[in-house]
Amino acid sequence: MLYGSETWPVRKENEVALQRAGMRMVRQMCGVKVTDRFPSNELRERIGIDNIILVLQQNRLQEYGHVLRKEDNDWVKKCMKYEVEGSRPTGRPKRTYREVVERTVKHVS
């Protein structure tokens, strides 16, 4: 479910959708219906898994650390530092990978 999530610029509505889908799977594995009203944390503990957003953040930071340890002439590291020239479209700019990682680091520490 989180394949390639290290590079996703996740928005709040994406996080909510991931949590809903993850809890739907957890409930199905536990054999519990929504109407049984079990707390999500209790069901996750029963299976032994973490919150999906926490796992997403851990994957993102792990990949970011991996890229930072690469050599300076590596193309992946160059792409991370690359700044696009020219004017941006009107409206609110899309969140970049760097902004997402910085927000995750700030949230974790």
Long-range contacts (C-beta under 8 A, 24 or more apart in sequence): 1-25, 1-52, 2-52, 2-55, 2-56, 2-59, 5-56, 5-59, 5-60, 6-59, 6-60, 6-62, 6-63, 6-64, 7-63, 7-97, 8-56, 8-60, 8-100, 9-94, 9-95, 9-96, 9-97, 9-99, 9-100, 10-56, 10-100, 11-95, 15-53, 15-56, 18-52, 18-53, 18-56, 19-51, 19-52, 19-53, 22-52, 57-104, 57-107, 57-108, 60-100, 60-101, 60-104, 61-101, 61-104, 61-105, 61-108, 64-101
